[in-house]
Amino acid sequence: MTEGILIGGLVVLGGLVASYMKTHPFYSHKTQKYKERYQNKLQDVLLSDYDATDAYWLSRAIADNIFDFGTRTYHDYHVERYEKKAKSERPHLYGLHIERPVTLCEQLTERAIELKVPVSAYSMHMRQLWQEYLVPVGRLAPKSIERLPGSGLYYTDLVSLPVSQEDIQIFMHKTGQA
């Protein structure tokens, strides 16, 4: 009898957790896996400079900012505490080589399509990431993005961002593609 109640309680609890995960914005997007993978890689690198708790929350704040296009898809007190520090760490990310710029660009475009990010917000965010040497834009934008379903406007906007030859050379040098 007691075992039956215990098993029944666990099944109900498991169902509640599963339904919560389906409705929470943190788990409702297919491209969430890219964000989590980036956060885990970043956290591993940050552990050399921060304790485990700070590295976790800082990496989460940075990944949220990058993969959610500077907006918040959910609210978390811990992440919000680290947002200011995350903004100061972002200009140094290119040197950590967390993700290849082309791969990150593809992942962000796929995420923008899924989140239905306005093209203007996408363009502004990608321009900012370009200035931090994290993603290629203009002539360096990966052609593979064009093949993603629903990417037409995003790709057109990405390749039309103005980039000088000097900026391209600096980007290639900083990202090790030269």
C-alpha positions, 0 to 999 in steps of 0.5 A: 500500500505504502509503496503504491502511494510512493510510486503514484506520488513520484509519477505525479511529480514527474508529470508536473516537472515534465509539463513545467519544462514544456512551458518554461521558455528556457526549454521550449525552443529547439535551438536551446541546445546551442545556447546550453552547449555554448554556456557549458564550453564558456563555463569550463573556460571561466573556471580558471578565473572564477569559482564554480558558482560565479563561472556558471552564472556568468556563463549563463548571463553571457550565453543568454545575452548572445543567444537571446539577442540582447533581450530576456526570454525568461527572468532569473534573479541570479542571471540578472545579478551577473549581467553587468559583469557579462557585458564587461567580459564579452569583448574578451570572448573572441580570445577564448575561442569558445565557438568558431565564428561561422558556427556561431553565426549559423546557430544564431541565425537558426535561433533568430528564425525560431524566436522570430526575432525582427530582422532589424534587431538581428542585424543590430545584434550581429553587427555588435557581435562582429565588432567583438570578433564573434561572428562574420558578416558582410562578404564573410557571412557563411553561405550555409545560412542561405539554405536554412528554411526561413532565413532569406531576410536574415541572410540578405541583411547579414551580407549587406552589412557594410564592412571595410577591407581593413575590418575584414583583415582585422577579423581574420587575424583576430579569429585566426583565419588569416 
